[in-house]
Amino acid sequence: MSEMSVTAYQVMWNRLLAVVEEQGQALIRAAFSPIVRECGDISAGIFDTKARMLAQAVTGTPGHINTMAEAVKYLHDYFPTQAMKPGDIYMTNDPWIASGHLNDFLLMMPVFRKGQVVGFTSCTSHLVDLGGLGMGPEGADIYDEGLLVPPCKLVDEGGINDFLVEIVKANSREPIANEGDIYALVACCEIGARRLVEMMDEFDVDDLMPLAEHIIQTSKQGTIDAIAEVPAGVYKNAMLIDGYEKEIELCGTLTVTNEEMVLDFEGTAGCSAKGINVPLNYATAYSVFAMRCIIGADIPNNAGSLEPFKVKGPPGCILNAQRPSPVAMRHTLGQMTPDLVYGCLHQAIPDRIPAEGASAMYDLPMRHAPEVARDGGEQFAVELTHNGGTGARPDKDGLSATAFPSGVWGSQVEITEAVAPVLVKRRELRAGSGGAGKWRGGLGQTMEFTAANDAAFIVFLSVERVNHPAEGRAGGKRGAPGRMRIDDKPDLPSKCEARIEPGETLYFDTPGGGGFGDPSQRDPALVQRDLDEGLIDEAVARNTYGWQGVKP
C-alpha cells in the first residue's frame, strides 16, 4: 500500500464519519417523539457488502449502536442481496434481532451504485408506544408487550408499505408519532445512501471493500494491541441488584488473553417473571461498550474494534433471556452490566477503573389513565429519560445527572410539559447524593411531577440502585440510593405501575455515583467548593471530609 493510498483512505474515512453524522442528525431532526428528537435515543451507521459496520454516528446509544452492528448481519443473511432493488428498505423490531425490546425499530437499506449493491445503511430509534401493556415491566411474556414485526420489507423500490404502517398505527396509543418516526428512520437510511454514493463518485471508487478492509483491519489490530496491555488472567465479579420479585445476582467472569477479552455470565440468576429480562444481544452491547471505554477508547467503533470482545451466558439466565420472555424494560438490567465488567477490570488495571455509578437510566414512561380514553379526555403516551450520577474516576469527580452508559440526554422540562398534561414542579441536583471520596461521585437529581389537568396518569417504574446503591472504589463511599414516592405515602418499589391522581405529586430522586479513594485525602479546596455550591452540607464537610474551615 502506497503512502498516497493511506492518505486517500484517511480522507475517505473522514468523509464516512461525516456521512453517518448527517444520517443521525437527519433522524433526530425529522423524528416526532421527544425521546428521539430531544434525547437522541438512536443509532445510525454505514456497512460494507459483508454487513460489517464501518462507521457509526457519534450521536446514539450503545444499546442501539452495538446491537445494530449484529442485526444488520442477520438481515443481510435473511434477505438475499441478489433480490434487492434500489429503494428497498428492510426492518424489524424483533428484540432478539434488533435492540432488545419491541419499541426499537431497526432499518437496513442496500446502497446501489451503477446497478450494484456497494454497501448498506442502517439506523434504529425508539417508538414511544407499540400497544400491549405499554413500556413497563408488568408483562408476563413478549406477547403482552405489544406489536412484534418480524423481518420484512418496509419500503419496496421507494414505495412505503402503507399496510404495515397502518398496522403499527392501529396498535399504538401514539399513532401519529409512530408514523412520523418511521418516516424519519426511512429518511435516515436514504440520506446515508445518497451521501455514500456521492462520496464514491467524488473519489471515483467502484468498490468500497478495499477501504472497508483498511478500516476494519487497522481498527482490529489497534484494539488487539490495547488488549495486550492488560495483564492476562481470569477475573471474576458479582453484584447484587434490586430485581423485581427479589434481588438478583449478576455474575461475570472476564478472561483476558493477548488478543481478546471474553466475558461469561455463568452463575447469573435466572429470568424474572416480569419484563426486566435481557436478550443477550443487548447485554453484549453494553458489556462490550464498557470494555471499549477503557480498552482502546481512541479507536473508532466498528466491526474491527468490536471483534476481539466476546460475550456469552447460559441460555435462560436473566442476561440471556430466551423467547418469549418479557423484555420491555431490558435496559434496566442491561445497563448495569458495565459496573459488572468494571468490577472485573479493576482487578487487572485498578488505576483506570471508575467507581460504580447510577448506571441504569431512570426511565419514566407515562400515559393517561384507562378511564381518560373512555371519558374522551386527553390521551397521551410519553417516555421521559433522566439520569443519576456517574462513579468517581481515579483522578476526577464523577459527573452529575449524566447518562452513563446509555448516553441518552435527559428530558427537558419545557418539552415534557408541551407534549403531555404533566407539570414538572421541581428539578435540581440532589445535594449530598454523590459518594464521598478523594474524588466525589456524581450527584443525582430530584424532580417533582404532578398532573397539569384534572385527570390521573400512570407511571411505569423500572429502575435500579434503590436497595443496592452504587459502591465506591478504593475506599470511596457509596452514592445515595434512588427513591420514589407519592406525597407522604410509603416509598414506591423500584419496579411497579403507579397511578398519580390529580393533585398528587410524584417525588422522583435519582441515585448518586460512588466515590473513589479515601475521603480524608480530598483536597480541602474541593471540599470548600462543594460546600459553597451546595453540593454537600457542613456536617458532611466536617464529619466525612475533615473540613476545618468556616463557611462564609
Salt bridges, closest charged atoms under 4 A:
GLU22 OE1 - ARG195 NE 2.93
GLU38 OE2 - ARG37 NE 3.15
ASP41 OD1 - HIS64 ND1 3.58
ASP41 OD2 - HIS126 ND1 3.82
ASP48 OD2 - ARG52 NE 2.75
GLU70 OE2 - LYS73 NZ 3.16
ASP77 OD1 - HIS76 ND1 3.28
ASP88 OD2 - LYS153 NZ 3.45
ASP94 OD2 - ARG323 NH2 2.90
ASP104 OD2 - HIS64 NE2 3.00
ASP104 OD2 - HIS101 NE2 3.30
ASP104 OD1 - HIS126 ND1 3.26
ASP104 OD2 - ARG330 NH2 2.75
ASP129 OD1 - ARG173 NH1 2.88
GLU138 OE1 - LYS274 NZ 3.70
ASP156 OD1 - LYS153 NZ 3.64
GLU166 OE2 - LYS169 NZ 3.56
GLU179 OE1 - LYS169 NZ 3.02
GLU198 OE2 - ARG195 NH1 3.34
ASP201 OD1 - ARG113 NE 2.71
GLU202 OE1 - ARG15 NH1 2.84
ASP206 OD1 - ARG113 NH1 2.70
ASP206 OD1 - LYS114 NZ 3.03
GLU213 OE2 - LYS50 NZ 3.82
GLU213 OE2 - ARG52 NH2 2.88
GLU247 OE1 - HIS468 NE2 2.90
GLU260 OE1 - LYS310 NZ 3.17
GLU307 OE2 - LYS220 NZ 3.00
ASP339 OD2 - ARG465 NH2 2.72
GLU356 OE1 - ARG465 NH2 3.15
ASP363 OD2 - HIS331 NE2 3.64
GLU371 OE2 - ARG499 NH2 2.42
GLU383 OE1 - HIS126 NE2 2.58
ASP395 OD2 - LYS396 NZ 3.72
ASP397 OD2 - ARG440 NH2 3.48
ASP397 OD1 - ARG522 NH1 2.89
ASP397 OD2 - ARG529 NH2 3.08
GLU428 OE2 - ARG426 NH2 2.54
GLU448 OE2 - ARG426 NH1 3.17
GLU464 OE2 - LYS495 NZ 2.48
GLU471 OE2 - ARG478 NE 2.95
ASP491 OD2 - ARG483 NE 3.03
GLU501 OE2 - ARG499 NE 2.48
GLU504 OE2 - LYS489 NZ 2.77
ASP509 OD2 - ARG485 NH1 3.84
ASP530 OD2 - ARG440 NE 2.87
ASP530 OD2 - ARG522 NH2 3.00
ASP530 OD1 - ARG529 NH2 3.03
GLU538 OE2 - ARG542 NE 3.05
